[in-house]
């Protein structure tokens, strides 16, 4: 009983702390210019490190780049980061990715994600949804380094491909499942 209360209190304190970490205050929020610059740099880095990203970029109708997602947790976890959508290498709109989780987890990490939209229907869904919950439609495939190594233009059959990269920190695993992407309107 005491252990359950202690765990509940720790979880509540963790959730409060994560809420503060997960979403920057307006004074800390990145501007559109900053997001576009960091997103473009992050995407260039990914393409130079992984051939599959270059292949996807050449075929994609849009690329949504989250250059810095922060994930933190102690029993209760959260992750959040802002990103930019590029169409023909031009930033067109901005999004936030966020999620919360509960379970056996502890630590803090940061990472980047690039989502390659391979058709106009998937891109339209991103813009028309009031928040895209990843794991539902359109179909998405996450490419880790092993899967990306055997990737070529003849295997392109999904709506969206996601590539995690630049992982740093002390938390095992990166997951998009259950994350929600919503459009944001940062200051210029």
C-alpha positions as CSV (number, residue, x, y, z in Angstrom):
1,X,0.0,0.0,0.0
2,X,2.8,2.4,0.9
3,X,4.7,1.4,-2.1
4,X,1.7,2.0,-4.4
5,X,1.2,5.5,-2.9
6,X,4.9,6.3,-3.3
7,X,4.8,5.1,-6.9
8,X,1.7,7.2,-7.5
9,X,3.4,10.3,-6.0
10,X,6.6,9.7,-8.0
11,X,4.5,9.3,-11.2
12,X,2.6,12.5,-10.5
13,X,5.8,14.5,-9.9
14,X,7.3,13.0,-13.0
15,X,4.3,13.9,-15.1
16,X,4.5,17.5,-13.8
17,X,8.2,17.7,-14.6
18,X,7.7,16.2,-18.0
19,X,5.0,18.6,-18.9
20,X,7.4,21.4,-18.3
21,X,10.1,19.7,-20.4
22,X,7.9,18.5,-23.2
23,X,6.5,21.8,-24.4
24,X,8.7,24.9,-24.4
25,X,7.4,28.2,-23.0
26,X,6.6,30.8,-25.6
27,X,9.9,32.6,-24.9
28,X,11.7,29.3,-25.7
29,X,9.6,28.2,-28.7
30,X,11.5,28.2,-32.0
31,X,10.4,30.6,-34.7
32,X,9.5,29.5,-38.2
33,X,12.9,30.7,-39.4
34,X,14.7,28.7,-36.7
35,X,12.6,25.6,-37.4
36,X,13.2,25.8,-41.1
37,X,16.9,26.3,-40.7
38,X,17.4,23.5,-38.2
39,X,15.1,21.2,-40.2
40,X,17.0,21.8,-43.4
41,X,20.3,21.2,-41.7
42,X,19.0,18.0,-40.0
43,X,17.7,16.7,-43.3
44,X,21.0,17.3,-45.1
45,X,22.8,15.5,-42.3
46,X,20.4,12.5,-42.6
47,X,20.7,12.4,-46.4
48,X,24.5,12.5,-46.2
49,X,24.6,9.6,-43.6
50,X,21.9,7.3,-45.1
51,X,21.5,6.5,-48.8
52,X,17.9,5.5,-48.2
53,X,17.0,9.0,-47.1
54,X,18.3,10.4,-50.3
55,X,16.3,7.9,-52.3
56,X,13.2,8.8,-50.4
57,X,13.8,12.5,-50.6
58,X,14.0,12.3,-54.4
59,X,10.6,10.5,-54.6
60,X,8.7,12.2,-51.8
61,X,6.0,14.8,-52.3
62,X,6.7,16.2,-48.9
63,X,9.2,15.7,-46.0
64,X,8.3,16.4,-42.4
65,X,11.4,16.9,-40.3
66,X,11.5,17.0,-36.5
67,X,15.1,18.0,-35.8
68,X,14.9,17.7,-32.1
69,X,12.4,15.5,-30.2
70,X,13.0,15.2,-26.5
71,X,11.7,12.1,-24.7
72,X,11.9,11.8,-20.9
73,X,10.3,9.5,-18.4
74,X,10.3,8.0,-15.0
75,X,7.4,5.5,-15.0
76,X,5.3,8.2,-16.8
77,X,7.0,9.5,-20.0
78,X,6.4,12.1,-22.6
79,X,8.0,13.2,-25.8
80,X,7.6,16.3,-27.8
81,X,9.3,18.3,-30.6
82,X,8.4,20.8,-33.3
83,X,9.1,20.2,-37.0
84,X,8.8,21.6,-40.5
85,X,7.2,20.3,-43.6
86,X,9.3,20.8,-46.8
87,X,7.8,20.6,-50.3
88,X,10.3,20.9,-53.1
89,X,12.9,21.9,-50.4
90,X,10.7,24.9,-49.4
91,X,9.3,25.1,-45.8
92,X,5.5,25.2,-46.1
93,X,4.0,24.4,-42.6
94,X,5.0,23.6,-39.1
95,X,3.9,20.7,-36.8
96,X,4.3,19.4,-33.2
97,X,4.8,15.8,-32.4
98,X,3.9,14.7,-28.8
99,X,2.9,11.7,-26.8
100,X,2.7,10.4,-23.3
101,X,3.2,6.9,-22.0
102,X,3.1,4.9,-18.8
103,X,5.3,1.9,-18.0
104,X,8.7,0.7,-17.2
105,X,10.8,3.5,-18.5
106,X,13.4,5.9,-17.1
107,X,15.8,8.4,-18.6
108,X,16.1,11.3,-21.1
109,X,17.0,11.3,-24.7
110,X,16.8,13.4,-27.8
111,X,16.5,12.3,-31.4
112,X,15.3,13.5,-34.8
113,X,12.7,12.0,-37.1
114,X,12.0,12.5,-40.8
115,X,8.7,11.4,-42.3
116,X,8.7,11.1,-46.1
117,X,5.2,11.4,-47.6
118,X,5.2,9.4,-50.9
119,X,1.9,10.5,-52.3
120,X,-0.5,13.5,-52.2
121,X,-3.2,11.5,-50.4
122,X,-1.0,11.0,-47.4
123,X,0.1,14.6,-47.4
124,X,-3.5,15.7,-47.7
125,X,-4.4,13.5,-44.7
126,X,-1.7,15.3,-42.6
127,X,-3.2,18.7,-43.4
128,X,-6.9,17.7,-43.1
129,X,-6.7,15.8,-39.9
130,X,-7.2,17.7,-36.7
131,X,-4.2,15.8,-35.3
132,X,-2.7,12.8,-37.0
133,X,-2.3,9.9,-34.5
134,X,0.5,7.8,-35.8
135,X,-0.2,4.2,-36.2
136,X,-3.5,4.7,-38.0
137,X,-4.0,5.8,-41.6
138,X,-2.1,6.6,-43.8
139,X,0.1,3.6,-43.5
140,X,3.6,4.3,-42.1
141,X,6.8,2.3,-42.1
142,X,9.7,3.0,-39.8
143,X,13.1,2.3,-41.3
144,X,15.9,1.5,-38.9
145,X,19.5,1.4,-40.1
146,X,19.2,-2.3,-40.9
147,X,16.1,-2.0,-43.0
148,X,17.3,1.2,-44.7
149,X,20.5,-0.7,-45.9
150,X,18.4,-2.9,-48.2
151,X,16.1,-0.2,-49.4
152,X,15.8,0.9,-53.1
153,X,13.3,2.6,-55.4
154,X,11.6,-0.7,-56.3
155,X,10.5,-1.2,-52.7
156,X,8.6,2.0,-52.4
157,X,5.0,0.9,-51.7
158,X,3.9,2.7,-48.5
159,X,2.3,6.1,-48.0
160,X,4.8,7.4,-45.4
161,X,8.3,6.3,-44.4
162,X,9.8,7.4,-41.1
163,X,13.5,7.4,-40.3
164,X,14.7,8.1,-36.7
165,X,18.3,9.4,-36.4
166,X,20.7,11.4,-34.2
167,X,19.7,9.6,-31.1
168,X,21.4,10.8,-27.9
169,X,20.7,10.1,-24.3
170,X,20.1,7.4,-21.8
171,X,16.7,5.9,-22.7
172,X,16.2,2.8,-24.7
173,X,14.0,2.8,-27.8
174,X,12.4,5.3,-30.0
175,X,8.7,4.9,-30.9
176,X,6.2,6.9,-32.9
177,X,3.3,4.6,-32.1
178,X,0.6,6.7,-30.2
179,X,2.3,10.0,-31.1
180,X,0.1,12.8,-32.3
181,X,1.1,15.3,-34.9
182,X,-0.7,18.6,-35.0
183,X,-0.2,21.7,-37.0
184,X,1.3,24.7,-35.2
185,X,1.8,28.4,-36.2
186,X,5.0,29.6,-34.7
187,X,6.0,33.3,-34.8
188,X,8.0,34.5,-37.8
